[in-house]
């Protein structure tokens, strides 16, 4: 009888462990996806800023910062 109880307990613990690992894997996947989305949004924002800066720099005439030797 003790053997059956030990076997049942072992199976229950194994099942619990599998379920816990599954929950942790789902949580890790969700965190990974959130970080990936945040990185994409940041990259998109920075790209837009860079393109706007480059467009503004093309419109402005170049300024001569060096002094001529006269």
mmCIF file of the N, C-alpha and C atoms, coordinates in Angstrom:
data_MODEL
# 
_entry.id   MODEL 
# 
loop_
_atom_site.group_PDB 
_atom_site.id 
_atom_site.type_symbol 
_atom_site.label_atom_id 
_atom_site.label_alt_id 
_atom_site.label_comp_id 
_atom_site.label_asym_id 
_atom_site.label_entity_id 
_atom_site.label_seq_id 
_atom_site.pdbx_PDB_ins_code 
_atom_site.Cartn_x 
_atom_site.Cartn_y 
_atom_site.Cartn_z 
_atom_site.occupancy 
_atom_site.B_iso_or_equiv 
_atom_site.pdbx_formal_charge 
_atom_site.auth_seq_id 
_atom_site.auth_comp_id 
_atom_site.auth_asym_id 
_atom_site.auth_atom_id 
_atom_site.pdbx_PDB_model_num 
ATOM 1   N N  . UNK A 1 1  ? 0.822  -1.185 0.000   1.00 0.00 ? 1  UNK A N  1 
ATOM 2   C CA . UNK A 1 1  ? 0.000  0.000  0.000   1.00 0.00 ? 1  UNK A CA 1 
ATOM 3   C C  . UNK A 1 1  ? 0.868  1.252  0.000   1.00 0.00 ? 1  UNK A C  1 
ATOM 4   N N  . UNK A 1 2  ? 1.922  1.232  0.763   1.00 0.00 ? 2  UNK A N  1 
ATOM 5   C CA . UNK A 1 2  ? 2.828  2.380  0.814   1.00 0.00 ? 2  UNK A CA 1 
ATOM 6   C C  . UNK A 1 2  ? 3.450  2.640  -0.555  1.00 0.00 ? 2  UNK A C  1 
ATOM 7   N N  . UNK A 1 3  ? 3.662  1.578  -1.303  1.00 0.00 ? 3  UNK A N  1 
ATOM 8   C CA . UNK A 1 3  ? 4.255  1.701  -2.634  1.00 0.00 ? 3  UNK A CA 1 
ATOM 9   C C  . UNK A 1 3  ? 3.336  2.483  -3.561  1.00 0.00 ? 3  UNK A C  1 
ATOM 10  N N  . UNK A 1 4  ? 2.026  2.224  -3.478  1.00 0.00 ? 4  UNK A N  1 
ATOM 11  C CA . UNK A 1 4  ? 1.062  2.923  -4.324  1.00 0.00 ? 4  UNK A CA 1 
ATOM 12  C C  . UNK A 1 4  ? 0.996  4.408  -3.992  1.00 0.00 ? 4  UNK A C  1 
ATOM 13  N N  . UNK A 1 5  ? 1.052  4.732  -2.716  1.00 0.00 ? 5  UNK A N  1 
ATOM 14  C CA . UNK A 1 5  ? 1.010  6.130  -2.288  1.00 0.00 ? 5  UNK A CA 1 
ATOM 15  C C  . UNK A 1 5  ? 2.269  6.858  -2.749  1.00 0.00 ? 5  UNK A C  1 
ATOM 16  N N  . UNK A 1 6  ? 3.412  6.220  -2.604  1.00 0.00 ? 6  UNK A N  1 
ATOM 17  C CA . UNK A 1 6  ? 4.664  6.838  -3.053  1.00 0.00 ? 6  UNK A CA 1 
ATOM 18  C C  . UNK A 1 6  ? 4.672  7.055  -4.563  1.00 0.00 ? 6  UNK A C  1 
ATOM 19  N N  . UNK A 1 7  ? 4.164  6.066  -5.280  1.00 0.00 ? 7  UNK A N  1 
ATOM 20  C CA . UNK A 1 7  ? 4.098  6.174  -6.741  1.00 0.00 ? 7  UNK A CA 1 
ATOM 21  C C  . UNK A 1 7  ? 3.146  7.292  -7.161  1.00 0.00 ? 7  UNK A C  1 
ATOM 22  N N  . UNK A 1 8  ? 2.022  7.408  -6.500  1.00 0.00 ? 8  UNK A N  1 
ATOM 23  C CA . UNK A 1 8  ? 1.051  8.451  -6.813  1.00 0.00 ? 8  UNK A CA 1 
ATOM 24  C C  . UNK A 1 8  ? 1.636  9.830  -6.507  1.00 0.00 ? 8  UNK A C  1 
ATOM 25  N N  . UNK A 1 9  ? 2.338  9.918  -5.376  1.00 0.00 ? 9  UNK A N  1 
ATOM 26  C CA . UNK A 1 9  ? 2.957  11.190 -5.008  1.00 0.00 ? 9  UNK A CA 1 
ATOM 27  C C  . UNK A 1 9  ? 4.019  11.578 -6.025  1.00 0.00 ? 9  UNK A C  1 
ATOM 28  N N  . UNK A 1 10 ? 4.825  10.612 -6.450  1.00 0.00 ? 10 UNK A N  1 
ATOM 29  C CA . UNK A 1 10 ? 5.879  10.880 -7.417  1.00 0.00 ? 10 UNK A CA 1 
ATOM 30  C C  . UNK A 1 10 ? 5.278  11.362 -8.740  1.00 0.00 ? 10 UNK A C  1 
ATOM 31  N N  . UNK A 1 11 ? 4.218  10.711 -9.180  1.00 0.00 ? 11 UNK A N  1 
ATOM 32  C CA . UNK A 1 11 ? 3.564  11.114 -10.425 1.00 0.00 ? 11 UNK A CA 1 
ATOM 33  C C  . UNK A 1 11 ? 2.951  12.509 -10.306 1.00 0.00 ? 11 UNK A C  1 
ATOM 34  N N  . UNK A 1 12 ? 2.337  12.768 -9.163  1.00 0.00 ? 12 UNK A N  1 
ATOM 35  C CA . UNK A 1 12 ? 1.721  14.079 -8.952  1.00 0.00 ? 12 UNK A CA 1 
ATOM 36  C C  . UNK A 1 12 ? 2.786  15.181 -8.956  1.00 0.00 ? 12 UNK A C  1 
ATOM 37  N N  . UNK A 1 13 ? 3.903  14.927 -8.308  1.00 0.00 ? 13 UNK A N  1 
ATOM 38  C CA . UNK A 1 13 ? 4.981  15.905 -8.281  1.00 0.00 ? 13 UNK A CA 1 
ATOM 39  C C  . UNK A 1 13 ? 5.570  16.119 -9.674  1.00 0.00 ? 13 UNK A C  1 
ATOM 40  N N  . UNK A 1 14 ? 5.716  15.057 -10.442 1.00 0.00 ? 14 UNK A N  1 
ATOM 41  C CA . UNK A 1 14 ? 6.234  15.173 -11.806 1.00 0.00 ? 14 UNK A CA 1 
ATOM 42  C C  . UNK A 1 14 ? 5.273  15.987 -12.669 1.00 0.00 ? 14 UNK A C  1 
ATOM 43  N N  . UNK A 1 15 ? 3.979  15.732 -12.518 1.00 0.00 ? 15 UNK A N  1 
ATOM 44  C CA . UNK A 1 15 ? 2.977  16.475 -13.278 1.00 0.00 ? 15 UNK A CA 1 
ATOM 45  C C  . UNK A 1 15 ? 2.994  17.951 -12.881 1.00 0.00 ? 15 UNK A C  1 
ATOM 46  N N  . UNK A 1 16 ? 3.088  18.209 -11.591 1.00 0.00 ? 16 UNK A N  1 
ATOM 47  C CA . UNK A 1 16 ? 3.142  19.586 -11.112 1.00 0.00 ? 16 UNK A CA 1 
ATOM 48  C C  . UNK A 1 16 ? 4.370  20.299 -11.672 1.00 0.00 ? 16 UNK A C  1 
ATOM 49  N N  . UNK A 1 17 ? 5.492  19.616 -11.687 1.00 0.00 ? 17 UNK A N  1 
ATOM 50  C CA . UNK A 1 17 ? 6.722  20.209 -12.194 1.00 0.00 ? 17 UNK A CA 1 
ATOM 51  C C  . UNK A 1 17 ? 6.594  20.541 -13.685 1.00 0.00 ? 17 UNK A C  1 
ATOM 52  N N  . UNK A 1 18 ? 5.984  19.662 -14.452 1.00 0.00 ? 18 UNK A N  1 
ATOM 53  C CA . UNK A 1 18 ? 5.792  19.904 -15.889 1.00 0.00 ? 18 UNK A CA 1 
ATOM 54  C C  . UNK A 1 18 ? 4.882  21.108 -16.108 1.00 0.00 ? 18 UNK A C  1 
ATOM 55  N N  . UNK A 1 19 ? 3.814  21.196 -15.331 1.00 0.00 ? 19 UNK A N  1 
ATOM 56  C CA . UNK A 1 19 ? 2.890  22.319 -15.462 1.00 0.00 ? 19 UNK A CA 1 
ATOM 57  C C  . UNK A 1 19 ? 3.579  23.632 -15.091 1.00 0.00 ? 19 UNK A C  1 
ATOM 58  N N  . UNK A 1 20 ? 4.385  23.594 -14.048 1.00 0.00 ? 20 UNK A N  1 
ATOM 59  C CA . UNK A 1 20 ? 5.110  24.788 -13.619 1.00 0.00 ? 20 UNK A CA 1 
ATOM 60  C C  . UNK A 1 20 ? 6.102  25.223 -14.694 1.00 0.00 ? 20 UNK A C  1 
ATOM 61  N N  . UNK A 1 21 ? 6.818  24.287 -15.291 1.00 0.00 ? 21 UNK A N  1 
ATOM 62  C CA . UNK A 1 21 ? 7.758  24.615 -16.357 1.00 0.00 ? 21 UNK A CA 1 
ATOM 63  C C  . UNK A 1 21 ? 7.029  25.198 -17.560 1.00 0.00 ? 21 UNK A C  1 
ATOM 64  N N  . UNK A 1 22 ? 5.860  24.676 -17.845 1.00 0.00 ? 22 UNK A N  1 
ATOM 65  C CA . UNK A 1 22 ? 5.068  25.183 -18.960 1.00 0.00 ? 22 UNK A CA 1 
ATOM 66  C C  . UNK A 1 22 ? 4.652  26.634 -18.710 1.00 0.00 ? 22 UNK A C  1 
ATOM 67  N N  . UNK A 1 23 ? 4.209  26.923 -17.501 1.00 0.00 ? 23 UNK A N  1 
ATOM 68  C CA . UNK A 1 23 ? 3.826  28.305 -17.165 1.00 0.00 ? 23 UNK A CA 1 
ATOM 69  C C  . UNK A 1 23 ? 5.027  29.233 -17.265 1.00 0.00 ? 23 UNK A C  1 
ATOM 70  N N  . UNK A 1 24 ? 6.177  28.793 -16.765 1.00 0.00 ? 24 UNK A N  1 
ATOM 71  C CA . UNK A 1 24 ? 7.380  29.620 -16.820 1.00 0.00 ? 24 UNK A CA 1 
ATOM 72  C C  . UNK A 1 24 ? 7.818  29.858 -18.266 1.00 0.00 ? 24 UNK A C  1 
ATOM 73  N N  . UNK A 1 25 ? 7.665  28.842 -19.100 1.00 0.00 ? 25 UNK A N  1 
ATOM 74  C CA . UNK A 1 25 ? 8.026  28.995 -20.518 1.00 0.00 ? 25 UNK A CA 1 
ATOM 75  C C  . UNK A 1 25 ? 7.101  29.997 -21.201 1.00 0.00 ? 25 UNK A C  1 
ATOM 76  N N  . UNK A 1 26 ? 5.829  29.940 -20.895 1.00 0.00 ? 26 UNK A N  1 
ATOM 77  C CA . UNK A 1 26 ? 4.884  30.898 -21.477 1.00 0.00 ? 26 UNK A CA 1 
ATOM 78  C C  . UNK A 1 26 ? 5.206  32.322 -21.026 1.00 0.00 ? 26 UNK A C  1 
ATOM 79  N N  . UNK A 1 27 ? 5.553  32.473 -19.762 1.00 0.00 ? 27 UNK A N  1 
ATOM 80  C CA . UNK A 1 27 ? 5.895  33.792 -19.243 1.00 0.00 ? 27 UNK A CA 1 
ATOM 81  C C  . UNK A 1 27 ? 7.185  34.305 -19.896 1.00 0.00 ? 27 UNK A C  1 
ATOM 82  N N  . UNK A 1 28 ? 8.169  33.455 -20.046 1.00 0.00 ? 28 UNK A N  1 
ATOM 83  C CA . UNK A 1 28 ? 9.425  33.854 -20.676 1.00 0.00 ? 28 UNK A CA 1 
ATOM 84  C C  . UNK A 1 28 ? 9.192  34.245 -22.130 1.00 0.00 ? 28 UNK A C  1 
ATOM 85  N N  . UNK A 1 29 ? 8.344  33.511 -22.818 1.00 0.00 ? 29 UNK A N  1 
ATOM 86  C CA . UNK A 1 29 ? 8.027  33.835 -24.210 1.00 0.00 ? 29 UNK A CA 1 
ATOM 87  C C  . UNK A 1 29 ? 7.327  35.187 -24.296 1.00 0.00 ? 29 UNK A C  1 
ATOM 88  N N  . UNK A 1 30 ? 6.409  35.438 -23.395 1.00 0.00 ? 30 UNK A N  1 
ATOM 89  C CA . UNK A 1 30 ? 5.697  36.716 -23.388 1.00 0.00 ? 30 UNK A CA 1 
ATOM 90  C C  . UNK A 1 30 ? 6.668  37.872 -23.124 1.00 0.00 ? 30 UNK A C  1 
ATOM 91  N N  . UNK A 1 31 ? 7.588  37.688 -22.189 1.00 0.00 ? 31 UNK A N  1 
ATOM 92  C CA . UNK A 1 31 ? 8.577  38.722 -21.897 1.00 0.00 ? 31 UNK A CA 1 
ATOM 93  C C  . UNK A 1 31 ? 9.483  38.959 -23.105 1.00 0.00 ? 31 UNK A C  1 
ATOM 94  N N  . UNK A 1 32 ? 9.887  37.894 -23.759 1.00 0.00 ? 32 UNK A N  1 
ATOM 95  C CA . UNK A 1 32 ? 10.742 38.004 -24.938 1.00 0.00 ? 32 UNK A CA 1 
ATOM 96  C C  . UNK A 1 32 ? 10.019 38.770 -26.043 1.00 0.00 ? 32 UNK A C  1 
ATOM 97  N N  . UNK A 1 33 ? 8.761  38.442 -26.269 1.00 0.00 ? 33 UNK A N  1 
ATOM 98  C CA . UNK A 1 33 ? 7.988  39.122 -27.309 1.00 0.00 ? 33 UNK A CA 1 
ATOM 99  C C  . UNK A 1 33 ? 7.816  40.601 -26.972 1.00 0.00 ? 33 UNK A C  1 
ATOM 100 N N  . UNK A 1 34 ? 7.594  40.925 -25.713 1.00 0.00 ? 34 UNK A N  1 
ATOM 101 C CA . UNK A 1 34 ? 7.439  42.323 -25.300 1.00 0.00 ? 34 UNK A CA 1 
ATOM 102 C C  . UNK A 1 34 ? 8.741  43.094 -25.524 1.00 0.00 ? 34 UNK A C  1 
ATOM 103 N N  . UNK A 1 35 ? 9.869  42.501 -25.183 1.00 0.00 ? 35 UNK A N  1 
ATOM 104 C CA . UNK A 1 35 ? 11.158 43.152 -25.401 1.00 0.00 ? 35 UNK A CA 1 
ATOM 105 C C  . UNK A 1 35 ? 11.434 43.334 -26.889 1.00 0.00 ? 35 UNK A C  1 
ATOM 106 N N  . UNK A 1 36 ? 11.090 42.348 -27.675 1.00 0.00 ? 36 UNK A N  1 
ATOM 107 C CA . UNK A 1 36 ? 11.276 42.430 -29.121 1.00 0.00 ? 36 UNK A CA 1 
ATOM 108 C C  . UNK A 1 36 ? 10.436 43.564 -29.708 1.00 0.00 ? 36 UNK A C  1 
ATOM 109 N N  . UNK A 1 37 ? 9.195  43.670 -29.262 1.00 0.00 ? 37 UNK A N  1 
ATOM 110 C CA . UNK A 1 37 ? 8.320  44.748 -29.745 1.00 0.00 ? 37 UNK A CA 1 
ATOM 111 C C  . UNK A 1 37 ? 8.860  46.112 -29.319 1.00 0.00 ? 37 UNK A C  1 
ATOM 112 N N  . UNK A 1 38 ? 9.337  46.222 -28.095 1.00 0.00 ? 38 UNK A N  1 
ATOM 113 C CA . UNK A 1 38 ? 9.900  47.490 -27.621 1.00 0.00 ? 38 UNK A CA 1 
ATOM 114 C C  . UNK A 1 38 ? 11.128 47.876 -28.438 1.00 0.00 ? 38 UNK A C  1 
ATOM 115 N N  . UNK A 1 39 ? 11.958 46.904 -28.776 1.00 0.00 ? 39 UNK A N  1 
ATOM 116 C CA . UNK A 1 39 ? 13.142 47.174 -29.586 1.00 0.00 ? 39 UNK A CA 1 
ATOM 117 C C  . UNK A 1 39 ? 12.740 47.641 -30.979 1.00 0.00 ? 39 UNK A C  1 
ATOM 118 N N  . UNK A 1 40 ? 11.743 47.010 -31.554 1.00 0.00 ? 40 UNK A N  1 
ATOM 119 C CA . UNK A 1 40 ? 11.272 47.430 -32.886 1.00 0.00 ? 40 UNK A CA 1 
ATOM 120 C C  . UNK A 1 40 ? 10.732 48.847 -32.857 1.00 0.00 ? 40 UNK A C  1 
ATOM 121 N N  . UNK A 1 41 ? 9.952  49.180 -31.830 1.00 0.00 ? 41 UNK A N  1 
ATOM 122 C CA . UNK A 1 41 ? 9.396  50.524 -31.722 1.00 0.00 ? 41 UNK A CA 1 
ATOM 123 C C  . UNK A 1 41 ? 10.501 51.564 -31.532 1.00 0.00 ? 41 UNK A C  1 
ATOM 124 N N  . UNK A 1 42 ? 11.478 51.232 -30.720 1.00 0.00 ? 42 UNK A N  1 
ATOM 125 C CA . UNK A 1 42 ? 12.595 52.158 -30.488 1.00 0.00 ? 42 UNK A CA 1 
ATOM 126 C C  . UNK A 1 42 ? 13.377 52.368 -31.783 1.00 0.00 ? 42 UNK A C  1 
ATOM 127 N N  . UNK A 1 43 ? 13.639 51.296 -32.504 1.00 0.00 ? 43 UNK A N  1 
ATOM 128 C CA . UNK A 1 43 ? 14.374 51.385 -33.764 1.00 0.00 ? 43 UNK A CA 1 
ATOM 129 C C  . UNK A 1 43 ? 13.603 52.239 -34.764 1.00 0.00 ? 43 UNK A C  1 
ATOM 130 N N  . UNK A 1 44 ? 12.304 52.037 -34.836 1.00 0.00 ? 44 UNK A N  1 
ATOM 131 C CA . UNK A 1 44 ? 11.469 52.808 -35.753 1.00 0.00 ? 44 UNK A CA 1 
ATOM 132 C C  . UNK A 1 44 ? 11.504 54.295 -35.394 1.00 0.00 ? 44 UNK A C  1 
ATOM 133 N N  . UNK A 1 45 ? 11.422 54.599 -34.106 1.00 0.00 ? 45 UNK A N  1 
ATOM 134 C CA . UNK A 1 45 ? 11.445 55.990 -33.655 1.00 0.00 ? 45 UNK A CA 1 
ATOM 135 C C  . UNK A 1 45 ? 12.791 56.643 -33.971 1.00 0.00 ? 45 UNK A C  1 
ATOM 136 N N  . UNK A 1 46 ? 13.874 55.929 -33.688 1.00 0.00 ? 46 UNK A N  1 
ATOM 137 C CA . UNK A 1 46 ? 15.199 56.479 -33.948 1.00 0.00 ? 46 UNK A CA 1 
ATOM 138 C C  . UNK A 1 46 ? 15.443 56.666 -35.445 1.00 0.00 ? 46 UNK A C  1 
ATOM 139 N N  . UNK A 1 47 ? 14.940 55.761 -36.246 1.00 0.00 ? 47 UNK A N  1 
ATOM 140 C CA . UNK A 1 47 ? 15.092 55.883 -37.698 1.00 0.00 ? 47 UNK A CA 1 
ATOM 141 C C  . UNK A 1 47 ? 14.356 57.118 -38.208 1.00 0.00 ? 47 UNK A C  1 
ATOM 142 N N  . UNK A 1 48 ? 13.133 57.331 -37.687 1.00 0.00 ? 48 UNK A N  1 
ATOM 143 C CA . UNK A 1 48 ? 12.363 58.509 -38.088 1.00 0.00 ? 48 UNK A CA 1 
ATOM 144 C C  . UNK A 1 48 ? 13.101 59.788 -37.701 1.00 0.00 ? 48 UNK A C  1 
ATOM 145 N N  . UNK A 1 49 ? 13.670 59.806 -36.518 1.00 0.00 ? 49 UNK A N  1 
ATOM 146 C CA . UNK A 1 49 ? 14.431 60.978 -36.084 1.00 0.00 ? 49 UNK A CA 1 
ATOM 147 C C  . UNK A 1 49 ? 15.657 61.203 -36.968 1.00 0.00 ? 49 UNK A C  1 
ATOM 148 N N  . UNK A 1 50 ? 16.349 60.134 -37.306 1.00 0.00 ? 50 UNK A N  1 
ATOM 149 C CA . UNK A 1 50 ? 17.539 60.256 -38.161 1.00 0.00 ? 50 UNK A CA 1 
ATOM 150 C C  . UNK A 1 50 ? 17.167 60.768 -39.540 1.00 0.00 ? 50 UNK A C  1 
ATOM 151 N N  . UNK A 1 51 ? 16.097 60.226 -40.113 1.00 0.00 ? 51 UNK A N  1 
ATOM 152 C CA . UNK A 1 51 ? 15.666 60.672 -41.435 1.00 0.00 ? 51 UNK A CA 1 
ATOM 153 C C  . UNK A 1 51 ? 15.239 62.139 -41.419 1.00 0.00 ? 51 UNK A C  1 
ATOM 154 N N  . UNK A 1 52 ? 14.551 62.551 -40.360 1.00 0.00 ? 52 UNK A N  1 
ATOM 155 C CA . UNK A 1 52 ? 14.142 63.949 -40.242 1.00 0.00 ? 52 UNK A CA 1 
ATOM 156 C C  . UNK A 1 52 ? 15.366 64.850 -40.105 1.00 0.00 ? 52 UNK A C  1 
ATOM 157 N N  . UNK A 1 53 ? 16.342 64.425 -39.321 1.00 0.00 ? 53 UNK A N  1 
ATOM 158 C CA . UNK A 1 53 ? 17.570 65.203 -39.159 1.00 0.00 ? 53 UNK A CA 1 
ATOM 159 C C  . UNK A 1 53 ? 18.307 65.321 -40.484 1.00 0.00 ? 53 UNK A C  1 
ATOM 160 N N  . UNK A 1 54 ? 18.434 64.216 -41.197 1.00 0.00 ? 54 UNK A N  1 
ATOM 161 C CA . UNK A 1 54 ? 19.126 64.226 -42.486 1.00 0.00 ? 54 UNK A CA 1 
ATOM 162 C C  . UNK A 1 54 ? 18.407 65.115 -43.493 1.00 0.00 ? 54 UNK A C  1 
ATOM 163 N N  . UNK A 1 55 ? 17.083 65.073 -43.507 1.00 0.00 ? 55 UNK A N  1 
ATOM 164 C CA . UNK A 1 55 ? 16.318 65.911 -44.421 1.00 0.00 ? 55 UNK A CA 1 
ATOM 165 C C  . UNK A 1 55 ? 16.512 67.382 -44.071 1.00 0.00 ? 55 UNK A C  1 
ATOM 166 N N  . UNK A 1 56 ? 16.534 67.709 -42.792 1.00 0.00 ? 56 UNK A N  1 
ATOM 167 C CA . UNK A 1 56 ? 16.738 69.097 -42.373 1.00 0.00 ? 56 UNK A CA 1 
ATOM 168 C C  . UNK A 1 56 ? 18.138 69.569 -42.732 1.00 0.00 ? 56 UNK A C  1 
ATOM 169 N N  . UNK A 1 57 ? 19.118 68.702 -42.617 1.00 0.00 ? 57 UNK A N  1 
ATOM 170 C CA . UNK A 1 57 ? 20.491 69.075 -42.945 1.00 0.00 ? 57 UNK A CA 1 
ATOM 171 C C  . UNK A 1 57 ? 20.670 69.305 -44.442 1.00 0.00 ? 57 UNK A C  1 
ATOM 172 N N  . UNK A 1 58 ? 19.930 68.619 -45.274 1.00 0.00 ? 58 UNK A N  1 
ATOM 173 C CA . UNK A 1 58 ? 20.028 68.801 -46.720 1.00 0.00 ? 58 UNK A CA 1 
ATOM 174 C C  . UNK A 1 58 ? 19.431 70.134 -47.152 1.00 0.00 ? 58 UNK A C  1 
ATOM 175 N N  . UNK A 1 59 ? 18.416 70.617 -46.432 1.00 0.00 ? 59 UNK A N  1 
ATOM 176 C CA . UNK A 1 59 ? 17.763 71.876 -46.775 1.00 0.00 ? 59 UNK A CA 1 
ATOM 177 C C  . UNK A 1 59 ? 18.629 73.075 -46.421 1.00 0.00 ? 59 UNK A C  1 
ATOM 178 N N  . UNK A 1 60 ? 19.416 72.953 -45.376 1.00 0.00 ? 60 UNK A N  1 
ATOM 179 C CA . UNK A 1 60 ? 20.237 74.078 -44.932 1.00 0.00 ? 60 UNK A CA 1 
ATOM 180 C C  . UNK A 1 60 ? 21.527 74.118 -45.738 1.00 0.00 ? 60 UNK A C  1 
ATOM 181 N N  . UNK A 1 61 ? 21.932 75.344 -46.155 1.00 0.00 ? 61 UNK A N  1 
ATOM 182 C CA . UNK A 1 61 ? 23.215 75.440 -46.872 1.00 0.00 ? 61 UNK A CA 1 
ATOM 183 C C  . UNK A 1 61 ? 24.357 75.138 -45.910 1.00 0.00 ? 61 UNK A C  1 
ATOM 184 N N  . UNK A 1 62 ? 25.422 74.558 -46.411 1.00 0.00 ? 62 UNK A N  1 
ATOM 185 C CA . UNK A 1 62 ? 26.547 74.243 -45.518 1.00 0.00 ? 62 UNK A CA 1 
ATOM 186 C C  . UNK A 1 62 ? 27.167 75.534 -44.988 1.00 0.00 ? 62 UNK A C  1 
ATOM 187 N N  . UNK A 1 63 ? 27.533 75.508 -43.736 1.00 0.00 ? 63 UNK A N  1 
ATOM 188 C CA . UNK A 1 63 ? 28.179 76.672 -43.142 1.00 0.00 ? 63 UNK A CA 1 
ATOM 189 C C  . UNK A 1 63 ? 29.665 76.448 -43.125 1.00 0.00 ? 63 UNK A C  1 
ATOM 190 N N  . UNK A 1 64 ? 30.397 77.478 -43.467 1.00 0.00 ? 64 UNK A N  1 
ATOM 191 C CA . UNK A 1 64 ? 31.857 77.396 -43.491 1.00 0.00 ? 64 UNK A CA 1 
ATOM 192 C C  . UNK A 1 64 ? 32.394 77.753 -42.117 1.00 0.00 ? 64 UNK A C  1 
ATOM 193 N N  . UNK A 1 65 ? 32.926 76.793 -41.414 1.00 0.00 ? 65 UNK A N  1 
ATOM 194 C CA . UNK A 1 65 ? 33.411 77.026 -40.062 1.00 0.00 ? 65 UNK A CA 1 
ATOM 195 C C  . UNK A 1 65 ? 34.880 77.369 -40.031 1.00 0.00 ? 65 UNK A C  1 
ATOM 196 N N  . UNK A 1 66 ? 35.573 77.184 -41.175 1.00 0.00 ? 66 UNK A N  1 
ATOM 197 C CA . UNK A 1 66 ? 37.000 77.512 -41.195 1.00 0.00 ? 66 UNK A CA 1 
ATOM 198 C C  . UNK A 1 66 ? 37.166 78.942 -41.677 1.00 0.00 ? 66 UNK A C  1 
ATOM 199 N N  . UNK A 1 67 ? 38.144 79.609 -41.136 1.00 0.00 ? 67 UNK A N  1 
ATOM 200 C CA . UNK A 1 67 ? 38.417 80.995 -41.508 1.00 0.00 ? 67 UNK A CA 1 
ATOM 201 C C  . UNK A 1 67 ? 39.413 81.009 -42.671 1.00 0.00 ? 67 UNK A C  1 
ATOM 202 N N  . UNK A 1 68 ? 39.135 81.864 -43.625 1.00 0.00 ? 68 UNK A N  1 
ATOM 203 C CA . UNK A 1 68 ? 40.017 81.966 -44.783 1.00 0.00 ? 68 UNK A CA 1 
ATOM 204 C C  . UNK A 1 68 ? 41.291 82.722 -44.441 1.00 0.00 ? 68 UNK A C  1 
ATOM 205 N N  . UNK A 1 69 ? 42.380 82.393 -45.089 1.00 0.00 ? 69 UNK A N  1 
ATOM 206 C CA . UNK A 1 69 ? 43.654 83.070 -44.867 1.00 0.00 ? 69 UNK A CA 1 
ATOM 207 C C  . UNK A 1 69 ? 43.716 84.267 -45.808 1.00 0.00 ? 69 UNK A C  1 
ATOM 208 N N  . UNK A 1 70 ? 43.559 85.469 -45.257 1.00 0.00 ? 70 UNK A N  1 
ATOM 209 C CA . UNK A 1 70 ? 43.598 86.661 -46.102 1.00 0.00 ? 70 UNK A CA 1 
ATOM 210 C C  . UNK A 1 70 ? 44.563 87.673 -45.588 1.00 0.00 ? 70 UNK A C  1 
# 
